[in-house]
Amino acid sequence: MTFRDLNLSKPLWNALDDAGYTKPTTIQAKAFSVIMSGRDVQGIAQTGTGKTIAYLLPSLKMWTFSKDRHPQILIIVPTRELVVQVVSQVEEIAKYTSAVVRGVYGGTNLKTQAAEIADGLDIIVGTPGRLLDLGYHGALNLKMIKKLVIDEVDEMLALGFRSQLEHLMDLLPERRQNLLFSATITEDVVALIDNYFNTPEKVEAAPSGSPLSNINQGLYRVPNFNTKVNLLELLLKSKPEMTKILLFVSTKALADELFEHIGRTYPDSTGVIHSNKDQNFRFNAVNKFQDGTFRILIATDIIARGLDIEDVSHVINFDMPDEPQNYVHRIGRTGRADKKGESISLVGDLDVDWLEEVQEFMKYEIPVLTLPEDLVISDVLTDAELPKVNMKNILGKLPKVKDDSGAFHEKKAKNKKINVKIRYRDKMHAKYGKPKSRGDKKKK
Ligand code: AMP
């Protein structure tokens, strides 16, 4: 099947040709006729499946020029990065049509955006907060909206955008087509759909939670943070095929800490992004990763969500995410648009429970990889890895921990029994049950 088999139009076919897209992806082929029929649609698709173009093609095909120039298509996405990305995809696909697109997001001048909108536009892409501000401000008239696209619905709700979405929908005309895209169907997603939408038709790229079939997954079982760093450095050194690596961590603090370690060895080819970095820094880091200047980009879940970066050769999970869905999102950054991808997870003692949740969620057991012979196993624990027992009398008896931070013991994997402190912690687990927190990890 090619795009010529879809009832598009010359301007759209020509734009697809220019972009080098010949064959529709699964979700593009499946969604087209359903969206064209005018029904509400619930698309279940991760980023990387081509879902953006899946909703853009029929939306642009159905779009007709109107003189008043109020937007007819509203696309809501959770992050600023995604606004920029979707706008550029619209520009690419709509370049031979007269449709004008604008992107709006917070942290930029409201008046400038209001002025751009006043010039007239057909498609608006934005984050919920800024769209609402512009709507309340009177700068953005949403009464002509014919199509509402909510992209990454699950993420939007996880980020707490529910009430903003609801307020935005109050500003829209009743008669419109709703297109909802979500990688996973969480309880919140179901509740939103039940309350606001009329049994949308389901179109699925891959079953919810299932790993993408074109990604090879593997994991290394290691005891602790410092051994993970050793392993990572070893992999970076010995595997030139790892050309473009997205390295995920769960917290901003860990992202910065890892950047210090890896950035020391690879100062010119390592970048980091998380939500404490300012917008320019974030764009810059993503661009340098995109154009190949950076071989490694360290990122937290929220920021990397939905980022479309071409040809990511490897996703490395430095730790397991505490939401199993995020694992699927992370690995979905590689193996995009039906290409092969690799994902490697470093599973430490503190990740084991989260690994189980991920595997349960995917109904898939990630194959365990053999540790490299020359891996140095460290027995130096970080604060988060030290045993935590919330009982005064026990705390008094905790063994002293030597802190010679960063200086790894030169012991080879095969010669080394793994550290005593972990076993002590396991003993504590057995006696007092599982600890409730995983240290810093929850403090996002
Ligand atoms: P998305 O899932 O929308 O984030 O898209 C993932 C990537 O796939 C983007 O870089 C698109 O430009 C690319 N893409 C989308 N559709 C196709 C297609 N039919 N053929 C090749 N690449 C595509």
Residues whose N, C-alpha, C, O or C-beta is under 5 A from the ligand:
A	BS01	AMP	Y21 T22 K23 P24 T25 Q46 T47 G48 T49 G50 K51 T52 I53 D308 A337
